[in-house]
């Protein structure tokens, strides 16, 4: 992320790559399977199947309307942030070939939803957007305090219901299934790739030995003064943040030093910045 902030052109390259991933998910998986899983691209699939309008044209028209809405109701920074992606995505949809990769519709939706989520998550990581139906939730949040996740879910569900006109109830079920897959994958990418453990350790008699063990193994820790609620005794508690793969090694080592050491561990999604020693 620091590299992207330093070299802005890398940020735009990342945005284009992410948008191309979105385009691939549409042209290789969703459109051939005839499944419209919400959003501007989903509506474009509906229009293409129902009246033959080019998907890229539909997305472009929707995104232009959304840019106008953003310019009227949102701030300049937000409008600028969505404009680039809104204009580039239709171009990529047009120049990216469209053909069926998988014959099984369910598998196609599963793969397409995963790929789509990767592209959108990449956009979020660089504070960008592909525009489309992401704009109305921003407006509703600003003026009516409606949670974006709720309004976006409603919009995507309404678009997905249109699948009934294309291929009946099966297409609708596949579209809703795809929305769940996309949400799950995005959540994992956003919080799962940097998951760590936050561990609190205290000992009645061997806290100094535990600190020596951590120092010897180059494990940074923060020492905090705490007091027992029952005895009122003062003691130290150590906080350690480490990668998941190092957790079991830490616990085994601490319990070798003090089998009675009191340990509490939490899963945390992210940790940023330097080390507080």
C-alpha positions as semicolon CSV with decimal commas, in nm:
position;residue;x (nm);y (nm);z (nm)
1;X;0,000;0,000;0,000
2;X;0,287;0,238;0,076
3;X;0,427;0,169;-0,271
4;X;0,091;0,252;-0,430
5;X;0,075;0,581;-0,239
6;X;0,426;0,672;-0,350
7;X;0,374;0,581;-0,715
8;X;0,023;0,682;-0,821
9;X;0,055;0,519;-1,162
10;X;0,082;0,180;-0,985
11;X;-0,250;0,253;-0,817
12;X;-0,415;0,309;-1,154
13;X;-0,253;-0,005;-1,294
14;X;-0,397;-0,198;-0,997
15;X;-0,741;-0,049;-1,062
16;X;-0,729;-0,153;-1,428
17;X;-0,619;-0,506;-1,335
18;X;-0,899;-0,531;-1,078
19;X;-1,156;-0,408;-1,330
20;X;-1,031;-0,658;-1,587
21;X;-1,080;-0,933;-1,329
22;X;-1,438;-0,812;-1,287
23;X;-1,482;-0,811;-1,666
24;X;-1,350;-1,168;-1,690
25;X;-1,596;-1,285;-1,424
26;X;-1,882;-1,137;-1,628
27;X;-1,775;-1,237;-1,980
28;X;-1,640;-1,584;-1,901
29;X;-1,880;-1,703;-1,631
30;X;-2,191;-1,499;-1,547
31;X;-2,302;-1,400;-1,897
32;X;-2,249;-1,745;-2,058
33;X;-2,437;-1,901;-1,766
34;X;-2,715;-1,641;-1,812
35;X;-2,708;-1,545;-1,445
36;X;-2,744;-1,181;-1,340
37;X;-2,606;-1,155;-0,987
38;X;-2,701;-0,798;-0,902
39;X;-2,532;-0,467;-0,974
40;X;-2,491;-0,276;-1,299
41;X;-2,322;-0,575;-1,465
42;X;-2,609;-0,800;-1,360
43;X;-2,863;-0,556;-1,504
44;X;-2,654;-0,547;-1,822
45;X;-2,678;-0,926;-1,850
46;X;-3,057;-0,900;-1,812
47;X;-3,084;-0,636;-2,084
48;X;-2,861;-0,838;-2,316
49;X;-3,069;-1,151;-2,273
50;X;-3,407;-0,977;-2,292
51;X;-3,361;-0,716;-2,567
52;X;-3,011;-0,779;-2,703
53;X;-2,847;-0,458;-2,580
54;X;-2,467;-0,481;-2,560
55;X;-2,360;-0,535;-2,198
56;X;-2,083;-0,275;-2,221
57;X;-2,329;-0,011;-2,344
58;X;-2,572;-0,081;-2,059
59;X;-2,295;-0,060;-1,798
60;X;-2,165;0,263;-1,952
61;X;-2,510;0,428;-1,944
62;X;-2,572;0,321;-1,584
63;X;-2,226;0,437;-1,474
64;X;-2,265;0,775;-1,643
65;X;-2,594;0,825;-1,460
66;X;-2,426;0,723;-1,133
67;X;-2,140;0,969;-1,192
68;X;-2,397;1,247;-1,234
69;X;-2,575;1,141;-0,914
70;X;-2,244;1,132;-0,729
71;X;-2,152;1,478;-0,856
72;X;-2,484;1,617;-0,734
73;X;-2,519;1,444;-0,399
74;X;-2,168;1,341;-0,295
75;X;-1,838;1,522;-0,249
76;X;-1,579;1,577;-0,519
77;X;-1,337;1,325;-0,378
78;X;-1,591;1,043;-0,388
79;X;-1,704;1,142;-0,738
80;X;-1,346;1,144;-0,864
81;X;-1,279;0,809;-0,699
82;X;-1,563;0,633;-0,881
83;X;-1,531;0,811;-1,217
84;X;-1,216;0,636;-1,341
85;X;-1,345;0,287;-1,270
86;X;-1,692;0,371;-1,400
87;X;-1,551;0,469;-1,740
88;X;-1,286;0,198;-1,771
89;X;-1,506;-0,102;-1,683
90;X;-1,738;-0,071;-1,988
91;X;-1,433;-0,050;-2,214
92;X;-1,286;-0,366;-2,064
93;X;-1,621;-0,544;-2,091
94;X;-1,623;-0,457;-2,461
95;X;-1,267;-0,558;-2,549
96;X;-1,254;-0,871;-2,329
97;X;-1,367;-1,182;-2,523
98;X;-1,685;-1,347;-2,402
99;X;-1,723;-1,723;-2,417
100;X;-1,830;-2,016;-2,204
101;X;-1,550;-2,162;-1,995
102;X;-1,753;-2,403;-1,781
103;X;-2,057;-2,597;-1,894
104;X;-2,187;-2,655;-1,541
105;X;-2,387;-2,343;-1,444
106;X;-2,352;-2,393;-1,070
107;X;-1,976;-2,432;-1,095
108;X;-1,959;-2,133;-1,330
109;X;-2,145;-1,917;-1,077
110;X;-1,918;-2,040;-0,797
111;X;-1,601;-1,957;-0,991
112;X;-1,744;-1,635;-1,132
113;X;-1,852;-1,512;-0,789
114;X;-1,508;-1,584;-0,646
115;X;-1,328;-1,405;-0,929
116;X;-1,570;-1,110;-0,909
117;X;-1,507;-1,081;-0,534
118;X;-1,130;-1,077;-0,587
119;X;-1,162;-0,790;-0,835
120;X;-1,392;-0,584;-0,614
121;X;-1,178;-0,649;-0,305
122;X;-0,873;-0,523;-0,494
123;X;-1,064;-0,205;-0,578
124;X;-1,154;-0,156;-0,212
125;X;-0,791;-0,207;-0,112
126;X;-0,681;0,089;-0,327
127;X;-0,988;0,299;-0,235
128;X;-1,140;0,272;-0,582
129;X;-1,475;0,165;-0,724
130;X;-1,634;0,038;-1,041
131;X;-1,927;0,274;-0,985
132;X;-2,268;0,138;-1,077
133;X;-2,507;0,040;-0,800
134;X;-2,247;0,119;-0,532
135;X;-2,338;0,488;-0,565
136;X;-2,702;0,488;-0,441
137;X;-2,605;0,325;-0,107
138;X;-2,349;0,602;-0,055
139;X;-2,619;0,865;-0,109
140;X;-2,869;0,686;0,116
141;X;-2,609;0,661;0,390
142;X;-2,520;1,030;0,367
143;X;-2,874;1,166;0,373
144;X;-3,085;0,898;0,546
145;X;-2,831;0,705;0,759
146;X;-2,925;0,379;0,587
147;X;-2,653;0,117;0,612
148;X;-2,485;0,070;0,270
149;X;-2,477;-0,308;0,311
150;X;-2,856;-0,314;0,353
151;X;-2,939;-0,087;0,059
152;X;-2,688;-0,262;-0,168
153;X;-2,838;-0,598;-0,072
154;X;-3,186;-0,471;-0,162
155;X;-3,065;-0,338;-0,499
156;X;-2,878;-0,658;-0,583
157;X;-3,179;-0,868;-0,481
158;X;-3,414;-0,665;-0,704
159;X;-3,177;-0,707;-0,999
160;X;-3,141;-1,077;-0,924
161;X;-3,519;-1,126;-0,930
162;X;-3,501;-1,032;-1,297
163;X;-3,340;-1,372;-1,356
164;X;-3,687;-1,523;-1,342
165;X;-3,760;-1,356;-1,677
166;X;-3,446;-1,509;-1,829
167;X;-3,442;-1,867;-1,710
168;X;-3,690;-1,911;-1,430
169;X;-3,643;-1,994;-1,065
170;X;-3,313;-2,182;-1,115
171;X;-3,139;-1,869;-1,244
172;X;-3,272;-1,667;-0,947
173;X;-3,144;-1,923;-0,698
174;X;-2,803;-1,929;-0,869
175;X;-2,788;-1,548;-0,862
176;X;-2,866;-1,533;-0,489
177;X;-2,615;-1,812;-0,428
178;X;-2,357;-1,609;-0,618
179;X;-2,422;-1,302;-0,402
180;X;-2,350;-1,508;-0,091
181;X;-2,033;-1,654;-0,241
182;X;-1,909;-1,308;-0,340
183;X;-1,981;-1,164;0,005
184;X;-1,804;-1,454;0,178
185;X;-1,495;-1,435;-0,042
186;X;-1,473;-1,057;-0,007
187;X;-1,501;-1,084;0,370
188;X;-1,222;-1,342;0,376
189;X;-0,998;-1,129;0,155
190;X;-1,064;-0,817;0,360
191;X;-1,011;-0,975;0,702
192;X;-0,869;-1,322;0,648
193;X;-0,541;-1,262;0,467
194;X;-0,389;-1,069;0,756
195;X;-0,536;-1,253;1,051
196;X;-0,322;-1,267;1,362
197;X;-0,341;-1,363;1,728
198;X;-0,340;-1,121;2,017
199;X;-0,225;-1,309;2,326
200;X;-0,232;-1,194;2,689
201;X;-0,003;-1,378;2,930
202;X;0,038;-1,350;3,306
203;X;0,206;-1,566;3,566
204;X;0,190;-1,578;3,945
205;X;0,560;-1,645;4,001
206;X;0,745;-1,668;3,667
207;X;0,657;-1,355;3,471
208;X;1,025;-1,257;3,455
209;X;1,112;-1,597;3,308
210;X;0,832;-1,562;3,052
211;X;0,967;-1,219;2,951
212;X;1,315;-1,366;2,913
213;X;1,175;-1,646;2,696
214;X;0,996;-1,397;2,469
215;X;1,305;-1,177;2,441
216;X;1,527;-1,476;2,365
217;X;1,295;-1,580;2,081
218;X;1,273;-1,228;1,937
219;X;0,904;-1,202;2,022
220;X;0,801;-0,843;2,091
221;X;0,563;-0,783;2,379
222;X;0,399;-0,502;2,572
223;X;0,401;-0,515;2,953
224;X;0,099;-0,377;3,138
225;X;0,040;-0,332;3,509
226;X;-0,278;-0,509;3,620
227;X;-0,439;-0,597;3,952
228;X;-0,621;-0,911;4,053
229;X;-0,990;-0,852;4,114
230;X;-1,012;-1,100;4,403
231;X;-0,674;-1,063;4,577
232;X;-0,601;-0,707;4,477
233;X;-0,239;-0,806;4,407
234;X;-0,046;-0,609;4,147
235;X;0,125;-0,798;3,868
236;X;0,232;-0,768;3,505
237;X;0,041;-0,888;3,204
238;X;0,215;-0,927;2,868
239;X;0,048;-0,863;2,535
240;X;0,189;-1,034;2,226
241;X;0,068;-0,996;1,866
242;X;0,189;-1,264;1,629
243;X;0,105;-1,452;1,310
244;X;-0,127;-1,751;1,340
245;X;0,145;-1,999;1,247
246;X;0,355;-1,886;1,546
247;X;0,077;-1,924;1,802
248;X;0,121;-2,290;1,898
249;X;0,498;-2,249;1,931
250;X;0,444;-1,954;2,165
251;X;0,195;-2,140;2,385
252;X;0,418;-2,448;2,412
253;X;0,718;-2,232;2,502
254;X;0,531;-2,031;2,766
255;X;0,394;-2,345;2,930
256;X;0,742;-2,497;2,940
257;X;0,853;-2,190;3,138
258;X;0,540;-2,190;3,355
259;X;0,282;-2,470;3,319
260;X;0,039;-2,260;3,525
261;X;0,072;-1,942;3,318
262;X;-0,263;-1,779;3,246
263;X;-0,309;-1,718;2,870
264;X;-0,592;-1,552;2,677
265;X;-0,588;-1,541;2,296
266;X;-0,799;-1,345;2,049
267;X;-0,827;-1,356;1,672
268;X;-0,765;-1,014;1,517
269;X;-0,817;-0,930;1,152
270;X;-0,537;-0,677;1,105
271;X;-0,242;-0,512;1,275
272;X;-0,073;-0,208;1,124
273;X;0,225;0,012;1,193
274;X;0,534;-0,043;1,402
275;X;0,593;-0,252;1,711
276;X;0,509;-0,115;2,055
277;X;0,777;-0,267;2,280
